[in-house]
């Protein structure tokens, strides 16, 4: 198959790989896919998977370090991440070499939501970008979050970011105190249990702050205010069809798309790192995604590379009650299921246990279509979706949804990520015997 080629095969051993040295042929292949893009998205098959994050790091390095940048190719100016916009402001300053001298672990922890900054692979990428910026001050790469504040449950950081950039008023300190709701689970429970009068006062205070911020000329304050707008819209979201009959777009999804466009307009050519379900160019279950919104605006200037893996960690959530975050969190093992792209790829890759099969990582280019390539056409004809969790995210037309897929045979979870997730949900570490 002409479209199938090796890609950073050592990436499946993310502890051993040196991302500072990307194979020339892999870098060239990625740059060819990205050529002419304004935004290149690199999806995640699942969050907190070490080998997927290593692939993202490799692609980021290949594009940032493009020797043709500035000589006919626009250099990368920003990396947009699926993490809180307000939280990322300090992270961006650190990566640019202008922020605090705090250690990387604490900066990544505080500057990224959902606990993503605890990953050694993510920290390695951030350290690499800081090193690049210090060595190339004329080609600084920003790191900007695209998501709602407080892991989508607490408005506090965005309120703080707005207040830091607009003229103060009496009552601001009290608003900030009310808006600081704690960690993700704690904040969701606090909002759920908040008395109607207190909730109304908090929302009214935030809406007033949003108006004040939008009245100012500070772009950061306005984008932070937009994140608060989207946060409130998510609280009030009622599912159902919009005017054209399609499912309503989630306010969070639209905010993320607007923020990626804002980043690209403000700073320049942008790499986007987010889950496959966000970056795909086509709707998911009929509902607009971040990627489909950007594709509608940018056309061919928006490109998307998915990542996938056949075998590896699978996190499951089992709801125990309607209370927010009252779930058990279990760790299973993921395997390909019939109808998935992963299933079709594994049918044509070397069988597990054979020579050259243990470190399989392949780049499957889809954007040229399957014309003239019967093997690629057959593979895509047999695939009706891509794995997301233990189920399929349906994909009717893979070349329409993604320009390429980087597929890993086996992947490993970020060390400690599962335990941190259970702790966030107020759970202990399960007995391994009970998990098996």
N, C-alpha and C positions, 0 to 999 in steps of 0.2 A: 504494500500500500504506500503510495508516494507521500500521502499526507501524514504518515505515522513515522516518527523519528525519536531517537533517544533525547532525553532532556535531563541534564543534571542528575544522572542516575544515582549519585551519592546522596541526593537529597533525602532519600528514605532513611539515611543514617544522619539525622540532623545534628547529633551531638558531635559527629566527626567532621562534618563538612566545613570547608573554609569558604564562606560566601564572598570573601574579598576577591576570589579568583573564579569568575564565571567562565565556563568553557566558551571559546570564541564562536563556535557554531551555534550554541544555544543562545548567546547574546544576539547573534545576527538574526536568528529565527524570530526572537521576540521583537527586535527592532523592526523587522519587516512587517509583522502584524500591527505594530503600533504606528507605523509610518503614516503621517497625515492626520493623526488623531489629535484632538484637543483634550479629550479625556479618555484615558485607558483604564478600564476597571479590571481588577484581578480578584476574582471571587474566592470565597472560602467554602469548601465542601461542608465544613462544620466549624464552629468556634472552638478555640483552644486545642487545636490539633497541631502538634509541633512541626510535623513534616510539611503540612500545608503552609504554615507560616514561613518555613524555610524557603519554599518555592516562591512565595510572595517577596521575600527578602532578595532572592536571586534576581527576580524580574525587576524589582526596584533598582537594584545596583546596576543591572545591565542597561537600563534606560537613563538613569542619572549620569552614569559614567560613559555615555555614548560619545565616542571621539568626534563624531560629525556634528554634535550639538553646537549651534552657533555658526555653522558653515553649511547652511541649507536646511538644517533640521533644528526646529525650535527646541531649546533645552527644557528639561523638566523643571518646573518652578515650585511645585507643591505635591505633597502626598496627603490626600484626604482620607481620613480613617473613620470607621464606624464606631464613633465614640463621641462623648459630649463636646459640643462646640465650646462652651464656656470653660470647661475643664482644660481644654487643649491650649489655652492661651499661654499658660506658664510652660507647658511642654514645648510649644513652638519656640519660645524665647530660649529655652535650654538647648534645643537642637541647633538653634542659630548661633549659639555661643554667647548670647547676650543676657541670659537669665541668671538665676541663682547658681551657686556652686554646689547645690545639693547633689547627693549621689544619684546615679541613674535609677536605681531601684525605687527610691522614694519619689522621684520626679515622674517616673512611668506609672507608679501606683496612684498618685494623686492626679496626674494629668490625663488618665484614661479611665473611662467608665466600664462597667460590667466586669471589672477585675482583669481586663485584657492586658494591662500593663505589667502584671506579675510574670508573664511568660519570658523565659530567657531568650527565646527566638525573637520576640518583639523588641526586647531590650537591645539585642544585638543589632537589629535593623536601625533602631533609634541612634545607637552609638555610632553606627556607620554613617548615618546622615550627618550627625554632629561633626565627625571627623572630616567628612566631605566639605561641609560648610566652612570649617575653620581653615581648610586648605584652599578653598575656592570661594573667597568672599564675594567675588563678582558673579557667582552662579549659585547663590543661596537657595536651598530647597526648604520650603515651609512645611510644617506638619500641622494640619488643621482638622479638628473634629467636625463631623457633619450631623451629629445626633442631638437628641434632646438632653437637657441637663439631668444630673443625678441618676444615671442609668434609667431614665424615662419615668422616674417616680418622685423625684424631689427637685423643686425649682430653685433651691437655694443658691447654687453656683452661678446660675444665669442672672438671678436678682443681684448678687454681689457684683458681677461683671458690669451690669447696667449702672448700678449706683456709683461704681468707681469712675465712670466716664461722663456723668451728667451732673449738673448743679444739684446740690443736696436740698432736701426739704425736711421740716420737722416730721417725725414719724418714720423716717427711712430705717433707722436702727430697729424699730419695732417690726417693720415689715420683714426685714432680713431675718430677725429672730423667728418669726412665724414661718418663714419660707424654708428654713433649715430643718428639714424633717428627718435627717439621719440617713443611714444606708438604704440600699434598694428595698429590702424586705421591710425594714422598720418604717420607711417612708410610705410604702404602699398600705401597710396596716394602719398607720397614723391617719392617712387620708380617708381610708374606709371607715374609721371609727370617729372621725371628726364630727362634732355637732354641726348641724346645718348652718347655724348662725356663724360659727367660727369659720367654716368652709367658705361661706359667702363673703365674709370680710377678707379672707386671704385672697380669694379670686378677684374681688374688687380692687384690692391693693395692687395686685400684679397687673391688672388691666390698666390701672392708672399709670403704673411705672412704664408699661409698654408704650402708652401714648407719649409720655415724657421723653422716652428714649428715641422714638421715631421722629420727634420734633427736633432732635439734635442732628448735627452733621457727621457724627462719629459712626463710621461704618461698623466697627466692632460692637458698639452699643446697640445699633439697630439690628444686627444679626443675632445678638444675644436676646434682644426683645422678641425677635421673630421666633426664636426657640421657645420662649415663654408662651407666645401666641399658640404655637403648635402643641405645647404641653397642655394648655387649657383646652384646646380643641380635641385632643385625645381623651381628656376627662369626659367631655360631652358627646363623644362620637357615638352615633347610632348607625348601625349597619343597615344597608338597604341599597336600592338602585339609585343612581344619579339621573340626571335629565335624559341621558341617552340610553338608559336601561342597564348600564354596566354597574357592577358593584362599586360603591363609593371608595375613593382613594383614601387610604389612611393619612391623617394629617402628618404623622411622623414621616411617612414615605415621601410626601410632597416637600416637607421641610428639608429632608436630606438631599433631594434632587435640587431644590433651590439653592442650598448651601454649596453643593458641588459646583453649580453654575457660577455662583458668587465667587468662589475661590478661583475658578478658571478665569473669570473676568478681571478679578482684582490682581492676581499674581501671575497667571500664565498657564502653560500646559500642565495638566494635572494627572496624577495617578490616583485612582480610587481603590481602597481596600475595604471590602464589605462582603457579606454572605452572598453566595450564588443567587439566592432567592431575591436579593435586592438588585444585583447588578445586571441581571438578564435583560435583554432588550425587548422582550415580549411580556405581556401581562401574565400574572400567575393566578390561576382559577378565575380568569376574567377581570382581575383587579390590577390597576396600574401599579407598576413597580418603580423604584428609583430609576432603574435603567431604562424602562420604557418611556418614562417622562423625559429623560435626557435625550434618548434617541429621537423622540418626536421633535425636540428643539434643535439638536445638533446634527442629526442625520448621520452620515458616514464619519463625521468627526468624533463620534462616540463609539468606542470599541470595547468589547468585553471578552475576557478570558476566564473560563470557569476552571475550578480545580475539582478533582474527584479522587476517591480512594476506594479500593475494593474491600480491604480487610482492615479493621482497626476499631477504635472506641466508638461506642454508641451510647449517648446519654438519654435516658428516658425519664419523663416526669409523670407521676401518677397522682392525680388530684385526690385530696382527702376530704376537702370541704370547700364551699364557695369562698371562704376567706382568702384574700390575696396571698399568694405564695405559700398556701398550705398544701404542699405537695411533697411526696417522697421523690427523691432523686436517686436513680439507679444507673449503674454502669453495666452495659452489655457489650457484646462483640458484634460489629457490623460485618455483613457479608453481602455480596451482590444478590439482587433479586431479579427474577425474570422480568424482562421488559425495560430494565434500566440500561443506561449507557455503560455503566460499569460491567454489567453482565455481558454485554456484547463485546466490550474491549477484552475482558478476561478470556473470552472464547478464542481470540486470535493471538493473544500474547503467549509467550513460553509458559508451559505448565509449571505450577509451583513445584519446587524440589528439583527442577532441571537446571542445568548450567545456564547462567545469565538471567535466571528468572527472579533471583532474590532481591535485586536492586532495580526493578523495573520502574522507570518513570518516563512517560512518553508525552510528546506534544502532538496533539491531533489538531491539525488546522482545518477549520470548517468554512471559513469565509469565502473560499474559492468555490464552494459547492461541491457536489459529488459528480458533476458531469465528467465523463471520461474516466472515472475511477470506480469501477464496479464494486471493488471491495469496500470502499468507503460508503458507496450508495447502499450496499447491503447492510453494513453495520448500522447506519442511521435509520434504515427502514425497520430494523428490528428493535430500535430503542424508542420508547414512548415517554421517557422521563429520565431524570437524574436524581440520585439518592439525596435525600435530606432527612436527617434523623433515620428512622427505620422505615420510612415510606418514600414514595416517589413524588417529586415535584414534577407534574406533567409538562412535557415539552412537545408541542406539535411539530415544530420545525426547528431543528437544532441550529442550522446555519443562520436562521433569523434571530435566534436567541443569543448565540455566542459565536464569536469569531474563531475561538480555539478552546481546547480543553487540555489541561495538564493533568494526566492521570497517574496516580501512584498505586502500585499493587498493595502496599501495606503502609499504614500510618500509625503513629503513636500519639497519645495525648500529652499535653503539656504537663510536666511533673507538678503534682499538687493541685492542678486545676479542679479536678473532681472533688477533692476534699474541701477546697475553698468554696466551691459551689454549694456543697451540702451544709457547710458551716453558715453560709449566707442565708440559707433557708432554715437555719436553726436546727439542723440535724447533726447527729454524730456520724462517725465513720462506720459503715455497715460491716458486719461480719462477712469475710470472704466466702465462707461456706454457704451463707444465705444468698450471696450473689450468684453462685454457680448453679 
